[in-house]
Structure formats: structure tokens, C-alpha cells
């Protein structure tokens, strides 16, 4: 099963991805994690991405699509994967579909985790307190920029997937366990 987790920054996509990975044995493909690893390793991509990420902007489509194309070829993706943070633009969604079609695969469901923006600010503040601000993009000002980018560039991807009939909405204002339970109900209807 191939899943796209969709929602604004701080909606809980990483948390739910971890749970899905554990329960279903799917690979968790977080473009944010992949990019942060490249930054940590000080690769060319990492250096290019760091400046962009620190501004709260999106990494260009060609760079991120290359990272994802390479990653979905890994053995742990044979059983399926969860995309967290990708696609973020219609061009990326179209590129993803072409990538998967060439491999006789596709996206089974897009799980849209919906969360009130005021609650997202509170979540980022809590994560900053818990992590000591270890992620350079974990601050309220960057979150506000990322939310603006999400509204302008990423949210328009939803109609693309809605046209394919694969978007399922999840109330992300619930507890983590309730969100997980709702996701499992959706997935039970797809298997």
C-alpha cells in the first residue's frame, strides 16, 4: 500500500507515519528527514536545501523529485511506503504519478490530516520546548512562513488528488490515538 500523508506543517504527519510504519511494515519516506540528513552530511543537496528550508520555503521540484525517485527503489519500499512531506506541488504530484506508473505502482490513498492553524502554533511551541529547538526550522516565525507556503503552493495539490478520488479527511484536532484509529478505519476500507 502506498500512502500520501497530507496536511499543514505540525499536523502530526510524522507521528502518524511512525505508527503506520510499525503497524503495517511500510517504509516511511519523509522528505524533510531525507533533506535534514543531507544537511547533516553536508552534501551539495544538503547545503542547497538548508538555506531554502531555513527560510521556510520549498526545495525545488527537480531536487526533491530526484531524492524521492531514488528512495522508492530501496528494498524496504517493495511492500509499500508512506510519503510524508511529498508531494508539495502539483508538478511534484504529477512527477510522482509518472514515477510510480513506470514501476506499475500508484498511490492508494491520500490521508489529509486537518488541524486548526492556531493549534499548530501551540504544537510547534511545545515541540521547541521538548527538543530544545534542535531543528532549525522549529520556530513560530518559520512555521508561519511554512503555513503561508502550504496555503499558496501545497494546498492546491488537493484538487489534483480529489479528482482521482483518493483523498480521505482525518480530523487532526483529536488525540493522537483517535487520529490513528480514524486512519486505520480508512485503510481497512482500502485493503
Contact map, one row per residue, 1 for C-alpha under 8 A:
11100000000000000000000001000000000000000000000000000000000000000000000000000011100000000000000000000000001100000000000000000000000000000000000000000000000000000000000000000000000000000000000
11110000000000000000000000000000000000000000000000000000000000000000000000000001111000000000000000000000011110000000000000000000000000000000000000000000000000000000000000000000000000000000000
11111000000000000000000000000000000000000000000000000000000000000000000000000001111000000000000000000000001111100000000000000000000000000000000000000000000000000000000000000000000000000000000
01111100000000000000000000000000000000000000000000000000000000000000000000000000011101100000000000000000001011100000000000000000000000000000000000000000000000000000000000000000000000000000000
00111110000010001000000000000000000000000000000000000000000000000000000000000000011110000000000000000000000001111000000000000000000000000000000000000000000000000000000000000000000000000000000
00011111000010000000000000000000000000000000000000000000000000000000000000000000000110000000000000000000000001111000000000000000000000000000000000000000000000000000000000000000000000000000000
00001111101010000000000000000000000000000000000000000000000000000000000000000000000000000000000000000000000000011110000000000000000000000000000000000000000000000000000000000000000000000000000
00000111111000000000000000000000000000000000000000000000000000000000000000000000000000000000000000000000000000001110000000000000000000000000000000100100000000000000000000000000000000000000000
00000011111100000000000000000000000000000000000000000000000000000000000000000000000000000000000000000000000000000000000100000000000000000000001001100100000000000000000000000000000000000000000
00000001111110000000000000000000000000000000000000000000000000000000000000000000000000000000000000000000000000000000000100110000000000000000000000000000000000000000000000000000000000000000000
00000011111110000000000000000000000000000000000000000000000000000000000000000000000000000000000000000000000000001110000100000000000000000000000000000000000000000000000000010000000000000000000
00000000111111110000000000000000000000000000000000000000000000000000000000000000000000000000000000000000000000001000000000000000000000000000000000000000000000000000000000010000000000000000000
00001110011111111000000000000000000000000000000000000000000000000000000000000000000100000000000000000000000000001000000000000000000000000000000000000000000000000000000000000000000000000000000
00000000000111111100000000000100000000000000000000000000000000000000000000000000000100000000000000000000000000000000000000000000000000000000000000000000000000000000000000000000000000000000000
00000000000111111110000000000000000000000000000000000000000000000000000000000000000000000000000000000000000000000000000000000000000000000000000000000000000000000000000000000000000000000000000
00000000000111111111000000000000000000000000000000000000000000000000000000000000000000000000000000000000000000000000000000000000000000000000000000000000000000000000000000000001001100000000000
00001000000011111111100000010000000000000000000000000000000000000000000000000000010100000000000000000000000000000000000000000000000000000000000000000000000000000000000000000000000000000000000
00000000000001111111110000010000000000000000000000000000000000000000000000000000000000000000000000000000000000000000000000000000000000000000000000000000000000000000000000000000000000000000000
00000000000000111111111000000000000000000000000000000000000000000000000000000000000000000000000000000000000000000000000000000000000000000000000000000000000000000000000000000000000100000000000
00000000000000011111111111000000000000000000000000000000000000000000000000000000010000000000000000000000000000000000000000000000000000000000000000000000000000000000000000000000000000000000000
00000000000000001111111111110000000000000000000000000000000000000000000000000000010000000000000000000000000000000000000000000000000000000000000000000000000000000000000000000000000000000000000
00000000000000000111111111000000000000000000000000000000000000000000000000000000000000000000000000000000000000000000000000000000000000000000000000000000000000000000000000000000000000000000000
00000000000000000011111110000000000000000000000000000000000000000000000000000000000000000000000000000000000000000000000000000000000000000000000000000000000000000000000000000000000000000000000
00000000000000000001111111000000000000000000000000000000000000000000000000000000000000000000000000000000000000000000000000000000000000000000000000000000000000000000000000000000000000000000000
00000000000000000001111111100000000000000000000000000000000000000000000000000010000000000000000000000000000000000000000000000000000000000000000000000000000000000000000000000000000000000000000
10000000000000000001110111110000000000000000000000000000000000000000000000011011110000000000000000000000000000000000000000000000000000000000000000000000000000000000000000000000000000000000000
00000000000000000000100011111000000000000000000000000000000000000000000000011011110000000000000000000000000000000000000000000000000000000000000000000000000000000000000000000000000000000000000
00000000000000001100100001111100000000000000000000000000000000000000000000000000111100000000000000000000000000000000000000000000000000000000000000000000000000000000000000000000000000000000000
00000000000000000000000000111110110000000000000000000000000000000000001000000000111100000000000000000000000000000000000000000000000000000000000000000000000000000000000000000000000000000000000
00000000000001000000000000011111110000000000000000000000000000000000000000000000001111000000000000000000000000000000000000000000000000000000000000000000000000000000000000000000000000000000000
00000000000000000000000000001111111000000000000000000000000000010011000000000000001111000000000000000000000000000000000000000000000000000000000000000000000000000000000000000000000000000000000
00000000000000000000000000000111111100000000000000000000000000000000000000000000000110000000000000000000000000000000000000000000000000000000000000000000000000000000000000000000000000000000000
00000000000000000000000000001111111110000000000000000000000000000000000000000000000000000000000000000000000000000000000000000000000000000000000000000000000000000000000000000000000000000000000
00000000000000000000000000001111111111000000000000000000000000000010000000000000000000000000000000000000000000000000000000000000000000000000000000000000000000000000000000000000000000000000000
00000000000000000000000000000011111111100000110010000000000000000000000000000000000000000000000000000000000000000000000000000000000000000000000000000000000000000000000000000000000000000000000
00000000000000000000000000000001111111110000010001000000000000000000000000000000000000000000000000000000000000000000000000000000000000000000000000000000000000000000000000000000000000000000000
00000000000000000000000000000000111111111000010000000000000000000000000000000000000000000000000000000000000000000000000000000000000000000000000000000000000000000000000000000000000000000000000
00000000000000000000000000000000011111111110111000000000000000000000000000000000000000000000000000000000000000000000000000000000000000000000000000000000000000000000000000000000000000000000000
00000000000000000000000000000000001111111110111011000000000000000000000000000000000000000000000000000000000000000000000000000000000000000000000000000000000000000000000000000000000000000000000
00000000000000000000000000000000000111111110010000000000000000000000000000000000000000000000000000000000000000000000000000000000000000000000000000000000000000000000000000000000000000000000000
00000000000000000000000000000000000011111110010000000000000000000000000000000000000000000000000000000000000000000000000000000000000000000000000000000000000000000000000000000000000000000000000
00000000000000000000000000000000000001111111111000000000000000000000000000000000000000000000000000000000000000000000000000000000000000000000000000000000000000000000000000000000000000000000000
00000000000000000000000000000000000001111111111000000000000000000000000000000000000000000000000000000000000000000000000000000000000000000000000000000000000000000000000000000000000000000000000
00000000000000000000000000000000000000000111111100000000000000000000000000000000000000000000000000000000000000000000000000000000000000000000000000000000000000000000000000000000000000000000000
00000000000000000000000000000000001001100111111110000000000000100000000000000000000000000000000000000000000000000000000000000000000000000000000000000000000000000000000000000000000000000000000
00000000000000000000000000000000001111111111111111000000000000000000000000000000000000000000000000000000000000000000000000000000000000000000000000000000000000000000000000000000000000000000000
00000000000000000000000000000000000001100111111111100000000000000000000000000000000000000000000000000000000000000000000000000000000000000000000000000000000000000000000000000000000000000000000
00000000000000000000000000000000000000000001111111110000000000000000000000000000000000000000000000000000000000000000000000000000000000000000000000000000000000000000000000000000000000000000000
00000000000000000000000000000000001000100000111111111000001000000000000000000000000000000000000000000000000000000000000000000000000000000000000000000000000000000000000000000000000000000000000
00000000000000000000000000000000000100100000011111111100000000000000000000000000000000000000000000000000000000000000000000000000000000000000000000000000000000000000000000000000000000000000000
00000000000000000000000000000000000000000000001111111110000000000000000000000000000000000000000000000000000000000000000000000000000000000000000000000000000000000000000000000000000000000000000
00000000000000000000000000000000000000000000000111111111111000000000000000000000000000000000000000000000000000000000000000000000000000000000000000000000000000000000000000000000000000000000000
00000000000000000000000000000000000000000000000011111111111000000000000000000000000000000000000000000000000000000000000000000000000000001000000000000000000000000000000000000000000000000000000
00000000000000000000000000000000000000000000000001111111100000000000000000000000000000000000000000000000000000000000000000000000000000011000010000000000000000000000000000000000000000000000000
00000000000000000000000000000000000000000000000000111111100000000000000000000000000000000000000000000000000000000000000000000000000000000000010010000000000000000000000000000000000000000000000
00000000000000000000000000000000000000000000000000011111110000000000000000000000000000000000000000000000000000000000000000000000000000001000011011001000000000000000000000000000000000000000000
00000000000000000000000000000000000000000000000000011111111000000000000000000000000000000000000000000000000000000000000000000000000000000000000011001000000000000000000000000000000000000000000
00000000000000000000000000000000000000000000000000011001111100000000000000000000000000000000000000000000000000000000000000000000000000000000000000001000000000000000000000000000000000000000000
00000000000000000000000000000000000000000000000010011000111110110000000000000000000000000000000000000000000000000000000000000000000000000000000000000000000000000000000000000000000000000000000
00000000000000000000000000000000000000000000000000000000011111110000000000000000000000000000000000000000000000000000000000000000000000000000000000000000000000000000000000000000000000000000000
00000000000000000000000000000000000000000000000000000000001111111000000000000000000000001011000000000000000000000000000000000000000000000000000000000000000000000000000000000000000000000000000
00000000000000000000000000000000000000000000000000000000000111111100000000000000000000000000000000000000000000000000000000000000000000000000000000000000000000000000000000000000000000000000000
00000000000000000000000000000000000000000000100000000000001111111110000000000000000000000000000000000000000000000000000000000000000000000000000000000000000000000000000000000000000000000000000
00000000000000000000000000000010000000000000000000000000001111111111000000000000000000000000000000000000000000000000000000000000000000000000000000000000000000000000000000000000000000000000000
00000000000000000000000000000000000000000000000000000000000011111111100000000000000000000001001100000000000000000000000000000000000000000000000000000000000000000000000000000000000000000000000
00000000000000000000000000000000000000000000000000000000000001111111110000000000000000000000000000000000000000000000000000000000000000000000000000000000000000000000000000000000000000000000000
00000000000000000000000000000010010000000000000000000000000000111111111000000000000000000000000000000000000000000000000000000000000000000000000000000000000000000000000000000000000000000000000
00000000000000000000000000000010000000000000000000000000000000011111111100000000000000000000000000000000000000000000000000000000000000000000000000000000000000000000000000000000000000000000000
00000000000000000000000000000000000000000000000000000000000000001111111110000000000000000000000000100000000000000000000000000000000000000000000000000000000000000000000000000000000000000000000
00000000000000000000000000000000000000000000000000000000000000000111111111000000000000000000000000000000000000000000000000000000000000000000000000000000000000000000000000000000000000000000000
00000000000000000000000000001000000000000000000000000000000000000011111111000000000000000000000000000000000000000000000000000000000000000000000000000000000000000000000000000000000000000000000
00000000000000000000000000000000000000000000000000000000000000000001111111001000100000000000000000000000000000000000000000000000000000000000000000000000000000000000000000000000000000000000000
00000000000000000000000000000000000000000000000000000000000000000000111111101100000000000000000000000000000000000000000000000000000000000000000000000000000000000000000000000000000000000000000
00000000000000000000000000000000000000000000000000000000000000000000011111111100000000000000000000000000000000000000000000000000000000000000000000000000000000000000000000000000000000000000000
00000000000000000000000000000000000000000000000000000000000000000000000011111100000000000000000000000000000000000000000000000000000000000000000000000000000000000000000000000000000000000000000
00000000000000000000000001100000000000000000000000000000000000000000000001111111000000000000000000000000000000000000000000000000000000000000000000000000000000000000000000000000000000000000000
00000000000000000000000001100000000000000000000000000000000000000000000111111111100000000000000000000000000000000000000000000000000000000000000000000000000000000000000000000000000000000000000
00000000000000000000000000000000000000000000000000000000000000000000000011111111000000000000000000000000000000000000000000000000000000000000000000000000000000000000000000000000000000000000000
10000000000000000000000011100000000000000000000000000000000000000000000000011111100000000000000000000000000000000000000000000000000000000000000000000000000000000000000000000000000000000000000
11100000000000000000000001100000000000000000000000000000000000000000000000011111110000000000000000000000000000000000000000000000000000000000000000000000000000000000000000000000000000000000000
11100000000000000000000001111000000000000000000000000000000000000000000100001011111000000000000000000000000000000000000000000000000000000000000000000000000000000000000000000000000000000000000
01111000000000001001100001111000000000000000000000000000000000000000000000000001111100000000000000000000000000000000000000000000000000000000000000000000000000000000000000000000000000000000000
01111000000000000000000000011110000000000000000000000000000000000000000000000000111111100000000000000000000000000000000000000000000000000000000000000000000000000000000000000000000000000000000
00011100000011001000000000011111000000000000000000000000000000000000000000000000011111000000000000000000000000000000000000000000000000000000000000000000000000000000000000000000000000000000000
00001100000000000000000000000111000000000000000000000000000000000000000000000000001111110000000000000000000000000000000000000000000000000000000000000000000000000000000000000000000000000000000
00010000000000000000000000000110000000000000000000000000000000000000000000000000001111110001100000000000000000000000000000000000000000000000000000000000000000000000000000000000000000000000000
00010000000000000000000000000000000000000000000000000000000000000000000000000000001011111101100100000000000000000000000000000000000000000000000000000000010010000000000000000000000000000000000
00000000000000000000000000000000000000000000000000000000000000000000000000000000000011111101100000000000000000000000000000000000000000000000000000000100111010000000000000000000000000000000000
00000000000000000000000000000000000000000000000000000000000010000000000000000000000000111111100000000000000000000000000000000000000000000000000000000000110110000000000000000000000000000000000
00000000000000000000000000000000000000000000000000000000000000000000000000000000000000111111110000000000000000000000000000000000000000000000000000000000010110010000000000000000000000000000000
00000000000000000000000000000000000000000000000000000000000010000000000000000000000000001111111000000000000000000000000000000000000000000000000000000000000000000000000000000000000000000000000
00000000000000000000000000000000000000000000000000000000000010001000000000000000000001111111111100000000000000000000000000000000000000000000000000000000000000000000000000000000000000000000000
00000000000000000000000000000000000000000000000000000000000000000000000000000000000001111111111110000000000000000000000000000000000000000000000000000000000010010000000000000000000000000000000
00000000000000000000000000000000000000000000000000000000000000000000000000000000000000000111111111000000000000000000000000000000000000000000000000000000000000000000000000000000000000000000000
00000000000000000000000000000000000000000000000000000000000000001000000000000000000000000011111111100000000000000000000000000000000000000000000000000000000000000000000000000000000000000000000
00000000000000000000000000000000000000000000000000000000000000001000000000000000000000100001111111110000000000000000000000000000000000000000000000000000000000000000000000000000000000000000000
00000000000000000000000000000000000000000000000000000000000000000000000000000000000000000000111111111000011000000000000000000000000000000000000000000000000000000000000000000000000000000000000
00000000000000000000000000000000000000000000000000000000000000000000000000000000000000000000011111111100000000000000000000000000000000000000000000000000000000000000000000000000000000000000000
00000000000000000000000000000000000000000000000000000000000000000000100000000000000000000000001111111110000000000000000000000000000000000000000000000000000000000000000000000000000000000000000
00000000000000000000000000000000000000000000000000000000000000000000000000000000000000000000000111111111111000000000000000000000000000000000000000000000000000000000000000000000000000000000000
00000000000000000000000000000000000000000000000000000000000000000000000000000000000000000000000011111111110000000000000000000000000000000000000000000000000000000000000000000000000000000000000
00000000000000000000000000000000000000000000000000000000000000000000000000000000000000000000000001111111100000000000000000000000000000000000000000000000000000000000000000000000000000000000000
00000000000000000000000000000000000000000000000000000000000000000000000000000000000000000000000000111111100000000000000000000000000000000000000000000000000000000000000000000000000000000000000
00000000000000000000000000000000000000000000000000000000000000000000000000000000000000000000000000011111110000000000000000000000000000000000000000000000000000000000000000000000000000000000000
00000000000000000000000000000000000000000000000000000000000000000000000000000000000000000000000000011111111000000000000000000000000000000000000000000000000000000000000000000000000000000000000
01000000000000000000000000000000000000000000000000000000000000000000000000000000000000000000000010011001111100000000000000000000000000000000000000000000000000000000000000000000000000000000000
11110000000000000000000000000000000000000000000000000000000000000000000000000000000000000000000010010000111111000000000000000000000000000000000000000000000000000000000000000000000000000000000
11100000000000000000000000000000000000000000000000000000000000000000000000000000000000000000000000000000011111000000000000000000000000000000000000000000000000000000010000000000000000000000010
01110000000000000000000000000000000000000000000000000000000000000000000000000000000000000000000000000000001111100000000000000000000000000000000000000000000000000000011100000000000000000000000
00111100000000000000000000000000000000000000000000000000000000000000000000000000000000000000000000000000001111110000000000000000000000000000000000000000000000001000011100000000000000000000000
00111100000000000000000000000000000000000000000000000000000000000000000000000000000000000000000000000000000011111000000000000000000000000000000000000000000000000000001111000000000000100000000
00001110000000000000000000000000000000000000000000000000000000000000000000000000000000000000000000000000000001111100000000000000000000000000000000000000000000000000001111000000000000000000000
00001111001110000000000000000000000000000000000000000000000000000000000000000000000000000000000000000000000000111110000000000000000000000000000000000000000000000000000011110000000000000000000
00000011001000000000000000000000000000000000000000000000000000000000000000000000000000000000000000000000000000011111000000000000000000000000000000000000000000000000000011111000000000000000000
00000011001000000000000000000000000000000000000000000000000000000000000000000000000000000000000000000000000000001111101100000000000000000000000000000000000000000000000000111000000000000000000
00000000000000000000000000000000000000000000000000000000000000000000000000000000000000000000000000000000000000000111111100000000000000000000000000000000000000000000000000001000000000000000000
00000000000000000000000000000000000000000000000000000000000000000000000000000000000000000000000000000000000000000011111110000000000000000000000000000000000000000000000000000000000000000000000
00000000000000000000000000000000000000000000000000000000000000000000000000000000000000000000000000000000000000000001111111000000000000000000000000000000000000000000000000000000000000000000000
00000000000000000000000000000000000000000000000000000000000000000000000000000000000000000000000000000000000000000011111111100000000000000000000000000000000000000000000000000000000000000000000
00000000111000000000000000000000000000000000000000000000000000000000000000000000000000000000000000000000000000000011111111110000000000000000000000000000000000000000000000000000000000000000000
00000000000000000000000000000000000000000000000000000000000000000000000000000000000000000000000000000000000000000000111111111000000000000001001000000000000000000000000000000000000000000000000
00000000000000000000000000000000000000000000000000000000000000000000000000000000000000000000000000000000000000000000011111111100000000000000000000000000000000000000000000000000000000000000000
00000000010000000000000000000000000000000000000000000000000000000000000000000000000000000000000000000000000000000000001111111110000000000000000000000000000000000000000000000000000000000000000
00000000010000000000000000000000000000000000000000000000000000000000000000000000000000000000000000000000000000000000000111111111000000000111001000000000000000000000000000000000000000000000000
00000000000000000000000000000000000000000000000000000000000000000000000000000000000000000000000000000000000000000000000011111111100000000011000000000000000000000000000000000000000000000000000
00000000000000000000000000000000000000000000000000000000000000000000000000000000000000000000000000000000000000000000000001111111110000000000000000000000000000000000000000000000000000000000000
00000000000000000000000000000000000000000000000000000000000000000000000000000000000000000000000000000000000000000000000000111111111010000100000000000000000000000000000000000000000000000000000
00000000000000000000000000000000000000000000000000000000000000000000000000000000000000000000000000000000000000000000000000011111111111000110000000000000000000000000000000000000000000000000000
00000000000000000000000000000000000000000000000000000000000000000000000000000000000000000000000000000000000000000000000000001111111110000000000000000000000000000000000000000000000000000000000
00000000000000000000000000000000000000000000000000000000000000000000000000000000000000000000000000000000000000000000000000000111111110000000000000000000000000000000000000000000000000000000000
00000000000000000000000000000000000000000000000000000000000000000000000000000000000000000000000000000000000000000000000000000011111111100000000000000000000000000000000000000000000000000000000
00000000000000000000000000000000000000000000000000000000000000000000000000000000000000000000000000000000000000000000000000000001111111000000000000000000000000000000000000000000000000000000000
00000000000000000000000000000000000000000000000000000000000000000000000000000000000000000000000000000000000000000000000000000011111111110110000000000000000000000000000000000000000000000000000
00000000000000000000000000000000000000000000000000000000000000000000000000000000000000000000000000000000000000000000000000000001001111110100000000000000000000000000000000000000000000000000000
00000000000000000000000000000000000000000000000000000000000000000000000000000000000000000000000000000000000000000000000000000000001011111100000000000000000000000000000000000000000000000000000
00000000000000000000000000000000000000000000000000000100000000000000000000000000000000000000000000000000000000000000000000000000000011111110000000000000000000000000000000000000000000000000000
00000000000000000000000000000000000000000000000000001101000000000000000000000000000000000000000000000000000000000000000000000000000000111110011000000000000000000000000000000000000000000000000
00000000000000000000000000000000000000000000000000000000000000000000000000000000000000000000000000000000000000000000000000010011000011111111011000000000000000000000000000000000000000000000000
00000000000000000000000000000000000000000000000000000000000000000000000000000000000000000000000000000000000000000000000000011001000010011111111000000000000000000000000000000000000000000000000
00000000000000000000000000000000000000000000000000000000000000000000000000000000000000000000000000000000000000000000000010011000000000000111111100000000000000000000000000000000000000000000000
00000000000000000000000000000000000000000000000000000000000000000000000000000000000000000000000000000000000000000000000000000000000000000011111110000000000000000000000000000000000000000000000
00000000000000000000000000000000000000000000000000000111000000000000000000000000000000000000000000000000000000000000000000000000000000001111111111000000000000000000000000000000000000000000000
00000000100000000000000000000000000000000000000000000001000000000000000000000000000000000000000000000000000000000000000010010000000000001111111111100000000000000000000000000000000000000000000
00000000000000000000000000000000000000000000000000000000000000000000000000000000000000000000000000000000000000000000000000000000000000000001111111110000000000000000000000000000000000000000000
00000000000000000000000000000000000000000000000000000011100000000000000000000000000000000000000000000000000000000000000000000000000000000000111111111000000000000000000000000000000000000000000
00000000100000000000000000000000000000000000000000000001100000000000000000000000000000000000000000000000000000000000000000000000000000000000011111111100000000000000000000000000000000000000000
00000001100000000000000000000000000000000000000000000000000000000000000000000000000000000000000000000000000000000000000000000000000000000000001111111110000000000000000000000000000000000000000
00000000000000000000000000000000000000000000000000000000000000000000000000000000000000000000000000000000000000000000000000000000000000000000000111111111000000000000000000000000000000000000000
00000000000000000000000000000000000000000000000000000001110000000000000000000000000000000000000000000000000000000000000000000000000000000000000011111111110000000000000000000000000000000000000
00000001100000000000000000000000000000000000000000000000000000000000000000000000000000010000000000000000000000000000000000000000000000000000000001111111111000000000000000000000000000000000000
00000000000000000000000000000000000000000000000000000000000000000000000000000000000000000000000000000000000000000000000000000000000000000000000000111111111100000000000000000000000000000000000
00000000000000000000000000000000000000000000000000000000000000000000000000000000000000000000000000000000000000000000000000000000000000000000000000011111111100000000000000000000000000000000000
00000000000000000000000000000000000000000000000000000000000000000000000000000000000000011000000000000000000000000000000000000000000000000000000000001111111110000000000000000000000000000000000
00000000000000000000000000000000000000000000000000000000000000000000000000000000000000111100000000000000000000000000000000000000000000000000000000001111111111000000000000000000000000000000000
00000000000000000000000000000000000000000000000000000000000000000000000000000000000000010000000000000000000000000000000000000000000000000000000000000111111111000000000000000000000000000000000
00000000000000000000000000000000000000000000000000000000000000000000000000000000000000001100000000000000000000000000000000000000000000000000000000000011111111110000000000000000000000000000000
00000000000000000000000000000000000000000000000000000000000000000000000000000000000000111100100000000000000000000000000000000000000000000000000000000000111111111000000000000000000000000000000
00000000000000000000000000000000000000000000000000000000000000000000000000000000000000000000000000000000000000000000000000000000000000000000000000000000011111111100001000000000000000000000000
00000000000000000000000000000000000000000000000000000000000000000000000000000000000000000000000000000000000000000000000000000000000000000000000000000000000111111110000000000000000000000000000
00000000000000000000000000000000000000000000000000000000000000000000000000000000000000000100100000000000000000000000000000000000000000000000000000000000000111111111000000000000000000000000000
00000000000000000000000000000000000000000000000000000000000000000000000000000000000000000000000000000000000001000000000000000000000000000000000000000000000011111111111000000000000000000000000
00000000000000000000000000000000000000000000000000000000000000000000000000000000000000000000000000000000000000000000000000000000000000000000000000000000000001111111111000000000000000000000000
00000000000000000000000000000000000000000000000000000000000000000000000000000000000000000000000000000000000000000000000000000000000000000000000000000000000000111111110000000000000000000000000
00000000000000000000000000000000000000000000000000000000000000000000000000000000000000000000000000000000000000000000000000000000000000000000000000000000000000011111110000000000000000000000000
00000000000000000000000000000000000000000000000000000000000000000000000000000000000000000000000000000000000000000000000000000000000000000000000000000000000000001111111000000000000000000000000
00000000000000000000000000000000000000000000000000000000000000000000000000000000000000000000000000000000000111000000000000000000000000000000000000000000000000001111111100000000000000000000000
00000000000000000000000000000000000000000000000000000000000000000000000000000000000000000000000000000000000011110000000000000000000000000000000000000000000001001100111110000000000000000000000
00000000000000000000000000000000000000000000000000000000000000000000000000000000000000000000000000000000000011110000000000000000000000000000000000000000000000000000011111000000000000000100000
00000000000000000000000000000000000000000000000000000000000000000000000000000000000000000000000000000000000000111100000000000000000000000000000000000000000000000000001111100000000000000000000
00000000000000000000000000000000000000000000000000000000000000000000000000000000000000000000000000000000000000111100000000000000000000000000000000000000000000000000000111110000001001100000000
00000000000000000000000000000000000000000000000000000000000000000000000000000000000000000000000000000000000000001110000000000000000000000000000000000000000000000000000011111100001000000000000
00000000001100000000000000000000000000000000000000000000000000000000000000000000000000000000000000000000000000001110000000000000000000000000000000000000000000000000000001111111001000000000000
00000000000000000000000000000000000000000000000000000000000000000000000000000000000000000000000000000000000000000111000000000000000000000000000000000000000000000000000000111110000000000000000
00000000000000000000000000000000000000000000000000000000000000000000000000000000000000000000000000000000000000000000000000000000000000000000000000000000000000000000000000111111111000000000000
00000000000000000000000000000000000000000000000000000000000000000000000000000000000000000000000000000000000000000000000000000000000000000000000000000000000000000000000000011111111000000000000
00000000000000010000000000000000000000000000000000000000000000000000000000000000000000000000000000000000000000000000000000000000000000000000000000000000000000000000000000010111111100000000000
00000000000000000000000000000000000000000000000000000000000000000000000000000000000000000000000000000000000000000000000000000000000000000000000000000000000000000000000000000111111110000000000
00000000000000000000000000000000000000000000000000000000000000000000000000000000000000000000000000000000000000000000000000000000000000000000000000000000000000000000000000000111111111000000000
00000000000000010000000000000000000000000000000000000000000000000000000000000000000000000000000000000000000000000000000000000000000000000000000000000000000000000000000001110111111111100000000
00000000000000010010000000000000000000000000000000000000000000000000000000000000000000000000000000000000000000000000000000000000000000000000000000000000000000000000000000000001111111110000000
00000000000000000000000000000000000000000000000000000000000000000000000000000000000000000000000000000000000000000000000000000000000000000000000000000000000000000000000000000000111111111000000
00000000000000000000000000000000000000000000000000000000000000000000000000000000000000000000000000000000000000000000000000000000000000000000000000000000000000000000000001000000011111111100000
00000000000000000000000000000000000000000000000000000000000000000000000000000000000000000000000000000000000000100000000000000000000000000000000000000000000000000000000001000000001111111110000
00000000000000000000000000000000000000000000000000000000000000000000000000000000000000000000000000000000000000000000000000000000000000000000000000000000000000000000000000000000000111111111000
00000000000000000000000000000000000000000000000000000000000000000000000000000000000000000000000000000000000000000000000000000000000000000000000000000000000000000000000000000000000011111111100
00000000000000000000000000000000000000000000000000000000000000000000000000000000000000000000000000000000000000000000000000000000000000000000000000000000000000000000000100000000000001111111110
00000000000000000000000000000000000000000000000000000000000000000000000000000000000000000000000000000000000000000000000000000000000000000000000000000000000000000000000000000000000000111111111
00000000000000000000000000000000000000000000000000000000000000000000000000000000000000000000000000000000000000000000000000000000000000000000000000000000000000000000000000000000000000011111111
00000000000000000000000000000000000000000000000000000000000000000000000000000000000000000000000000000000000000000000000000000000000000000000000000000000000000000000000000000000000000001111111
00000000000000000000000000000000000000000000000000000000000000000000000000000000000000000000000000000000000100000000000000000000000000000000000000000000000000000000000000000000000000000111111
00000000000000000000000000000000000000000000000000000000000000000000000000000000000000000000000000000000000000000000000000000000000000000000000000000000000000000000000000000000000000000011111
